[in-house]
Amino acid sequence: MADTDVSANTVTAGIDLSGRVALVTGAARGQGRAIATRLAAAGARIIAGDVLDDVAELQTELPDTVHACTLDITSHDSWRAAVEGGVERFGRLDILVNNAGILRFSSIADEDEADFERVWRVNCLGAFLGMKAALPHLRAARAGAIVNTLSTAAVTAYAGIGSYGSSKWALRGLTRVAALELSNDGIRVNAVLPGPVITPMTVQDDDPAMLDRLARTPLGRAGLPSDIAELVLFLVSDHASFITGGEFVIDGGQTAGSAPPARTSRRR
């Protein structure tokens, strides 16, 4: 698995989140961990939430910067506890990154009703509850930022992921509505749409060929969690102060169309 750690010496010039507090979900591993670490490297203090106990490792590594907490994003009470605990420690909340999500493969014919609903509860309801829980504090910040993690499955269709794809389409609509409703509060709401990214969610031990499939993009490689973290950093920073309701595809060109074949040398 690719290393997702981001060191402080890679902070993008001019982006400084000092004094701000960000809550990142799904922060125990993969993309969420990379985002949390990246924002911390830019000066933010981090409320790191996850259902996995591994999230505590982030606080161990960055004890002065990270407040780790168990967070079930489908639970209103769990969200309230996470937000209240983080704000009690750091005094405020400026940024929410709804990154946590689950992927399920199943045809419509074989899909189970309970599993379909579970994917929706995590991928769409979870972000809704997060925005509700964070909203009073983001309003108080008067310059809050929310980033919701969608997927290229929210702008195109892939067979076999009906529950996942439909939940991301729904979150896409919710993101736009939130951007409009919260604009008067000075809160910006944007979405990132990752394509093939190497994370524990996408690369499973029982499918070793997945790495090769993920790399089949016009740019010739799969994305890394750190690629997504860089985009999130920009969107939550003052450099994106005129951007809200935006959807930012980051997929190596996968959804742009068919790439030409690789060039080969020819003799004249």
Buried (B, 14 or more C-beta within 10 A) or exposed (E): EBEBEBEEEEBBEEBBBEEBBBBBBBBBBBBBBBBBBBBBBBBBBBBBBBBBEEBBBBBEEBEEBBBBBBBBBBBEEBBEBBBEBBBEEBEBBBBBBBBBBBBBBBEEEEBEEEEBEBBBBBBBBBBBBBBEBBBEBBBEBEBBBBBBBBBBBBBBEEEEBBBBBBBBBBBBEBBBEBBEEBEEBBBBBBBBBBBBBBBBBBBEEEEEEBBEEBBEBBEEEBBBBBBBBBBBBBBBBEEBEEBBBBBBBBBBEBBEEEBEEEEEEEEE
